[in-house]
Amino acid sequence: MLEAEHESIVAKDRPDWEKNRKGIEKKAKADEEELKASMELAFAYGRIEEQVKERLLQTEEMLKSEFWRHQNFGRFRYFLSQLKAELKKQEDKIEVRLQHKLQTCLKNIAIEDRQCDLAEKIEQLLKDKNYAVVEEYINRLESGERVLPAEEAANETDYYENFLEKHSTYYQKCIAFSGDPLRKRGLDFLPPNPSWTHRQIESAEKIVRNWPWRTNQANSGELKILFEELGFEVENLDRRIHGKSGDNYDIFELTVKREALNLPDYKHPIAS
């Protein structure tokens, strides 16, 4: 009788280990996704070099399985915090290097030019931690340029930031309609944008309508239009391997005309 009562008390006091384990695992996965997003964001804004990003991602992937195998999620989260610290260290190195380069440049130009439009723009980008074009702008400042050309100053939209602002909304819609092809629901996701020109609206609609929607259903004509609207000048596009029944791929060979370098603007914000 006493043994039964003792077992009952222990059972009541015993924590729900499985529930706790799942909770910690969920937090570990969230930390992992947050870290990966931080790495991609840092790379997009020029805060780290590509090889640094790849090295950190490879390190995380290589050691993750060991933590998961032992279900040691607490240690895994600590490991992620160390990678995050390394990411910050690498970002700081880039910032210090760019700040030093800017100060060296300013010392070598006329005093009256140190507050020019281009110098102020560089200072603002450094303050915003948007280093993607800072080094190029410093080089141009060194070469005698003082003001950004009008076409560049007028096209300083932060497309990546705009994407991040709307990402959560679009992601939820993608999850809700995951079984539907993009062309069926995509046009409903395009919000009215008063700043868009008629050509931009038409281009967005073409991208949605020509996005591949099913294995073995993609065709050269639709893909040609898709890549043209993404900013490529397509010279030729041919199917090379047609996926068999059960395959989840088709392979096409795409030939494009190389874009001229150093243009002030491109047809599409995605660098290609």
Contacts in CASP RR format, 6 or more apart in sequence:
PFRMAT RR
TARGET T0000
AUTHOR 0000-0000-0000
METHOD contacts of the structure
MODEL  1
MLEAEHESIVAKDRPDWEKNRKGIEKKAKADEEELKASMELAFAYGRIEE
QVKERLLQTEEMLKSEFWRHQNFGRFRYFLSQLKAELKKQEDKIEVRLQH
KLQTCLKNIAIEDRQCDLAEKIEQLLKDKNYAVVEEYINRLESGERVLPA
EEAANETDYYENFLEKHSTYYQKCIAFSGDPLRKRGLDFLPPNPSWTHRQ
IESAEKIVRNWPWRTNQANSGELKILFEELGFEVENLDRRIHGKSGDNYD
IFELTVKREALNLPDYKHPIAS
21 71 0 8 1.000
21 73 0 8 1.000
24 73 0 8 1.000
24 74 0 8 1.000
25 71 0 8 1.000
25 73 0 8 1.000
27 73 0 8 1.000
27 77 0 8 1.000
28 73 0 8 1.000
28 74 0 8 1.000
28 76 0 8 1.000
28 77 0 8 1.000
28 80 0 8 1.000
31 77 0 8 1.000
31 80 0 8 1.000
31 81 0 8 1.000
32 60 0 8 1.000
32 64 0 8 1.000
32 76 0 8 1.000
32 80 0 8 1.000
35 60 0 8 1.000
35 80 0 8 1.000
35 83 0 8 1.000
35 84 0 8 1.000
35 87 0 8 1.000
36 57 0 8 1.000
36 60 0 8 1.000
38 84 0 8 1.000
38 87 0 8 1.000
39 48 0 8 1.000
39 53 0 8 1.000
39 56 0 8 1.000
39 57 0 8 1.000
39 87 0 8 1.000
40 53 0 8 1.000
41 160 0 8 1.000
41 164 0 8 1.000
42 48 0 8 1.000
42 53 0 8 1.000
42 87 0 8 1.000
42 90 0 8 1.000
42 91 0 8 1.000
43 50 0 8 1.000
43 53 0 8 1.000
44 132 0 8 1.000
44 160 0 8 1.000
45 129 0 8 1.000
45 130 0 8 1.000
45 131 0 8 1.000
45 132 0 8 1.000
45 160 0 8 1.000
46 94 0 8 1.000
46 130 0 8 1.000
46 131 0 8 1.000
46 132 0 8 1.000
47 90 0 8 1.000
47 91 0 8 1.000
47 94 0 8 1.000
47 95 0 8 1.000
47 129 0 8 1.000
47 131 0 8 1.000
48 87 0 8 1.000
48 90 0 8 1.000
48 91 0 8 1.000
48 94 0 8 1.000
49 90 0 8 1.000
49 94 0 8 1.000
52 90 0 8 1.000
56 83 0 8 1.000
56 86 0 8 1.000
56 87 0 8 1.000
59 83 0 8 1.000
60 79 0 8 1.000
60 80 0 8 1.000
60 83 0 8 1.000
63 79 0 8 1.000
64 76 0 8 1.000
67 73 0 8 1.000
67 75 0 8 1.000
67 76 0 8 1.000
67 79 0 8 1.000
68 76 0 8 1.000
91 129 0 8 1.000
94 131 0 8 1.000
95 126 0 8 1.000
95 129 0 8 1.000
95 131 0 8 1.000
98 126 0 8 1.000
98 131 0 8 1.000
98 134 0 8 1.000
98 135 0 8 1.000
98 138 0 8 1.000
99 126 0 8 1.000
101 135 0 8 1.000
101 138 0 8 1.000
102 122 0 8 1.000
102 123 0 8 1.000
102 126 0 8 1.000
102 134 0 8 1.000
102 138 0 8 1.000
105 138 0 8 1.000
105 141 0 8 1.000
105 142 0 8 1.000
106 114 0 8 1.000
106 119 0 8 1.000
108 142 0 8 1.000
109 141 0 8 1.000
109 142 0 8 1.000
109 144 0 8 1.000
113 119 0 8 1.000
113 146 0 8 1.000
116 141 0 8 1.000
116 146 0 8 1.000
116 147 0 8 1.000
117 146 0 8 1.000
117 147 0 8 1.000
117 148 0 8 1.000
118 137 0 8 1.000
118 140 0 8 1.000
118 141 0 8 1.000
118 145 0 8 1.000
118 146 0 8 1.000
118 147 0 8 1.000
118 148 0 8 1.000
119 141 0 8 1.000
119 146 0 8 1.000
121 137 0 8 1.000
121 148 0 8 1.000
122 134 0 8 1.000
122 137 0 8 1.000
122 138 0 8 1.000
122 141 0 8 1.000
125 131 0 8 1.000
125 133 0 8 1.000
125 134 0 8 1.000
125 137 0 8 1.000
126 134 0 8 1.000
130 158 0 8 1.000
149 264 0 8 1.000
151 264 0 8 1.000
151 265 0 8 1.000
152 264 0 8 1.000
152 265 0 8 1.000
155 264 0 8 1.000
155 265 0 8 1.000
157 269 0 8 1.000
159 269 0 8 1.000
170 189 0 8 1.000
173 185 0 8 1.000
173 189 0 8 1.000
177 184 0 8 1.000
177 185 0 8 1.000
181 211 0 8 1.000
181 213 0 8 1.000
181 214 0 8 1.000
182 208 0 8 1.000
182 211 0 8 1.000
182 213 0 8 1.000
183 208 0 8 1.000
183 209 0 8 1.000
183 210 0 8 1.000
183 211 0 8 1.000
183 213 0 8 1.000
186 208 0 8 1.000
187 205 0 8 1.000
187 208 0 8 1.000
187 209 0 8 1.000
190 201 0 8 1.000
190 204 0 8 1.000
190 205 0 8 1.000
190 208 0 8 1.000
193 200 0 8 1.000
193 201 0 8 1.000
196 204 0 8 1.000
203 229 0 8 1.000
206 225 0 8 1.000
206 226 0 8 1.000
206 229 0 8 1.000
207 226 0 8 1.000
207 229 0 8 1.000
207 230 0 8 1.000
210 221 0 8 1.000
210 222 0 8 1.000
210 223 0 8 1.000
210 225 0 8 1.000
210 226 0 8 1.000
210 229 0 8 1.000
211 226 0 8 1.000
212 218 0 8 1.000
212 222 0 8 1.000
212 223 0 8 1.000
212 226 0 8 1.000
215 243 0 8 1.000
215 246 0 8 1.000
215 247 0 8 1.000
215 248 0 8 1.000
215 249 0 8 1.000
215 250 0 8 1.000
216 242 0 8 1.000
216 243 0 8 1.000
216 245 0 8 1.000
216 247 0 8 1.000
216 250 0 8 1.000
218 250 0 8 1.000
218 252 0 8 1.000
220 237 0 8 1.000
220 238 0 8 1.000
220 239 0 8 1.000
220 252 0 8 1.000
221 237 0 8 1.000
223 237 0 8 1.000
223 252 0 8 1.000
223 254 0 8 1.000
224 234 0 8 1.000
224 237 0 8 1.000
227 234 0 8 1.000
227 237 0 8 1.000
227 254 0 8 1.000
227 256 0 8 1.000
228 234 0 8 1.000
229 268 0 8 1.000
230 268 0 8 1.000
230 270 0 8 1.000
230 272 0 8 1.000
231 266 0 8 1.000
231 267 0 8 1.000
231 268 0 8 1.000
231 272 0 8 1.000
232 254 0 8 1.000
232 256 0 8 1.000
232 257 0 8 1.000
232 272 0 8 1.000
233 256 0 8 1.000
233 257 0 8 1.000
233 259 0 8 1.000
234 254 0 8 1.000
234 255 0 8 1.000
234 256 0 8 1.000
234 257 0 8 1.000
235 255 0 8 1.000
235 256 0 8 1.000
235 257 0 8 1.000
236 253 0 8 1.000
236 254 0 8 1.000
236 255 0 8 1.000
237 252 0 8 1.000
237 253 0 8 1.000
237 254 0 8 1.000
237 255 0 8 1.000
238 252 0 8 1.000
238 253 0 8 1.000
239 250 0 8 1.000
239 251 0 8 1.000
239 252 0 8 1.000
240 251 0 8 1.000
240 252 0 8 1.000
240 253 0 8 1.000
241 249 0 8 1.000
241 250 0 8 1.000
241 251 0 8 1.000
242 250 0 8 1.000
243 249 0 8 1.000
243 250 0 8 1.000
243 251 0 8 1.000
259 266 0 8 1.000
259 272 0 8 1.000
266 272 0 8 1.000
END
